[in-house]
């Protein structure tokens, strides 16, 4: 069974605002408190709670039944009974292929996470596709977000601001 909480990868911030970056291919995403220009996802933490971040892609091994590596999202944030899975994108231009890709990566990761006993400790479950080049996605996504919720039990957001 996959360990989604390896202590060696966990970082914590209690700043009012911090970010998640993914600057180097084949390296894990990381929490950053000081370089706002590099943030793909911006975390708003008005109560200055201790929010934990664990990178998933390039850190946690998730395998399909045939032993091949499965898709993974970039990371997860958690605090008390809230968990948030995040897929980071830096895409501009027309079309929403990046949304479809991000949604799939989140679904696969959530599917594996929900098979662990750890999933039961979280009552509030969210997933974000965060795109720095399109911080808010204007078109209606109600059908997509409802389908995502029906399939995963997680609320899907397509924006780069995450509030705790």
Backbone torsions as a table, in degrees:
resi	resn	phi	psi	omega
1	UNK	NA	140.6	-176.7
2	UNK	-72.2	134.4	174.3
3	UNK	-93.1	109.5	-180.0
4	UNK	-88.2	-0.7	-176.7
5	UNK	-126.8	52.3	178.0
6	UNK	-70.7	122.2	-175.3
7	UNK	-58.8	-32.6	-176.2
8	UNK	-67.5	-16.4	180.0
9	UNK	-104.2	-7.7	-173.6
10	UNK	-78.5	130.7	171.2
11	UNK	-125.0	154.7	-173.4
12	UNK	-133.0	142.4	173.2
13	UNK	-136.9	143.0	172.5
14	UNK	-121.0	19.2	176.7
15	UNK	-70.3	154.9	177.0
16	UNK	-63.9	-32.9	180.0
17	UNK	-145.2	131.8	175.2
18	UNK	-150.4	178.3	-175.4
19	UNK	-137.6	168.3	173.8
20	UNK	-116.9	130.7	-177.3
21	UNK	-118.8	156.4	174.4
22	UNK	-147.6	80.9	-168.9
23	UNK	-93.2	-22.5	-173.7
24	UNK	-126.1	123.2	176.1
25	UNK	-57.3	146.4	179.6
26	UNK	68.7	8.8	173.8
27	UNK	-116.3	152.8	-178.7
28	UNK	-72.4	154.6	171.2
29	UNK	-64.8	161.0	-177.9
30	UNK	-149.4	155.8	176.5
31	UNK	-80.7	138.0	179.5
32	UNK	-138.6	134.8	-178.8
33	UNK	-106.7	-8.7	-167.6
34	UNK	-123.6	-15.1	-172.1
35	UNK	-120.6	71.5	-174.4
36	UNK	-53.8	-29.4	-179.1
37	UNK	-66.7	-18.5	-179.9
38	UNK	-95.2	-7.0	-175.4
39	UNK	-71.8	128.0	172.3
40	UNK	-91.2	-44.5	173.1
41	UNK	-109.5	136.5	179.5
42	UNK	-110.1	123.5	-177.9
43	UNK	-100.4	121.8	176.3
44	UNK	-97.3	121.6	-174.4
45	UNK	-132.7	70.3	-171.9
46	UNK	-62.6	-26.8	-179.6
47	UNK	-89.7	-0.6	-179.6
48	UNK	54.1	43.3	173.7
49	UNK	-71.4	159.5	174.8
50	UNK	-81.4	106.1	-179.3
51	UNK	-100.1	127.4	-179.6
52	UNK	-98.1	142.1	176.1
53	UNK	-124.3	135.0	173.7
54	UNK	-128.6	121.9	174.2
55	UNK	-70.8	142.5	179.4
56	UNK	-109.3	-56.5	179.2
57	UNK	-63.4	136.2	-177.8
58	UNK	67.9	15.4	176.4
59	UNK	-135.3	-53.4	-174.1
60	UNK	-100.0	129.0	-179.3
61	UNK	-85.1	122.0	175.9
62	UNK	-125.2	120.2	-175.4
63	UNK	-115.8	147.6	171.8
64	UNK	-73.9	171.0	179.0
65	UNK	-60.0	-29.5	-179.4
66	UNK	-82.6	2.9	177.6
67	UNK	91.9	-10.3	178.5
68	UNK	-74.6	151.3	177.8
69	UNK	-64.6	136.3	179.8
70	UNK	-98.0	166.9	175.5
71	UNK	-64.1	150.6	178.7
72	UNK	-142.5	148.7	171.5
73	UNK	-81.7	175.8	-173.7
74	UNK	-76.0	-32.6	-178.1
75	UNK	-179.8	-176.6	177.6
76	UNK	-144.5	148.3	174.2
77	UNK	-114.0	149.0	174.5
78	UNK	-154.5	151.9	175.6
79	UNK	-157.6	125.1	-179.3
80	UNK	49.2	-116.1	-174.7
81	UNK	-97.6	14.3	-178.9
82	UNK	-112.3	133.8	173.7
83	UNK	-130.0	140.3	-178.7
84	UNK	-133.7	118.4	173.6
85	UNK	-91.9	141.8	-173.7
86	UNK	-130.5	133.8	168.1
87	UNK	-116.2	123.5	-176.9
88	UNK	-97.1	133.9	178.3
89	UNK	-132.8	152.0	171.4
90	UNK	-134.8	76.3	-176.9
91	UNK	-126.8	139.1	173.6
92	UNK	-125.1	-176.0	179.1
93	UNK	93.3	-179.3	-176.7
94	UNK	-81.6	161.3	177.7
95	UNK	91.9	165.0	-178.7
96	UNK	-129.3	32.0	176.9
97	UNK	-57.4	-36.5	179.7
98	UNK	-61.6	-31.8	177.8
99	UNK	-69.4	-45.8	179.5
100	UNK	-60.4	-45.0	179.0
101	UNK	-61.8	-46.9	-180.0
102	UNK	-62.6	-41.4	178.9
103	UNK	-60.7	-44.1	179.6
104	UNK	-63.3	-44.4	180.0
105	UNK	-62.2	-40.2	177.0
106	UNK	-65.3	-45.6	-178.5
107	UNK	-59.2	-45.0	-178.8
108	UNK	-63.9	-46.1	-179.6
109	UNK	-62.6	-45.8	179.9
110	UNK	-62.2	-40.6	178.0
111	UNK	-56.1	-46.9	179.9
112	UNK	-67.6	-42.2	-180.0
113	UNK	-62.0	-41.0	-177.1
114	UNK	-67.4	-12.3	176.1
115	UNK	-86.5	-3.6	179.3
116	UNK	-97.3	153.0	177.0
117	UNK	-63.8	-24.6	-179.7
118	UNK	-60.3	-29.3	-176.3
119	UNK	-60.2	-28.8	-176.3
120	UNK	-69.1	-18.5	-177.2
121	UNK	-81.4	-5.5	-177.2
122	UNK	-110.8	121.7	178.7
123	UNK	-92.8	-30.4	-179.3
124	UNK	-106.0	116.7	-172.9
125	UNK	-126.5	120.9	-177.2
126	UNK	-132.1	159.0	175.3
127	UNK	-140.0	137.9	-179.0
128	UNK	-125.7	136.3	164.3
129	UNK	-104.7	110.0	-175.4
130	UNK	-108.0	123.4	-179.2
131	UNK	-125.1	112.8	-177.9
132	UNK	-62.0	-32.8	-177.9
133	UNK	-82.3	-14.3	173.2
134	UNK	-136.8	75.2	-172.1
135	UNK	-60.4	-31.1	173.0
136	UNK	-130.5	135.3	-179.0
137	UNK	-98.9	119.9	-167.8
138	UNK	-80.1	-32.2	-176.1
139	UNK	-70.8	147.6	179.1
140	UNK	-59.7	135.3	-178.9
141	UNK	-127.1	23.8	-173.2
142	UNK	-62.6	-37.8	179.4
143	UNK	-66.9	-44.5	179.8
144	UNK	-62.3	-47.6	-176.7
145	UNK	-67.9	-35.4	177.2
146	UNK	-67.2	-42.7	178.1
147	UNK	-62.5	-42.5	178.9
148	UNK	-60.5	-45.6	178.9
149	UNK	-62.8	-43.9	179.6
150	UNK	-61.3	-35.7	-177.4
151	UNK	-83.0	-29.8	-171.9
152	UNK	-119.6	-26.0	-172.4
153	UNK	83.0	9.1	179.6
154	UNK	-110.7	144.2	175.2
155	UNK	-85.2	126.4	-178.6
156	UNK	-96.7	131.8	174.1
157	UNK	-122.0	141.6	176.6
158	UNK	-118.5	84.4	-179.6
159	UNK	-167.2	165.0	-175.8
160	UNK	-104.6	3.7	175.7
161	UNK	-103.6	123.7	-177.8
162	UNK	-118.2	121.1	-178.7
163	UNK	-103.3	134.6	174.0
164	UNK	-111.0	NA	NA
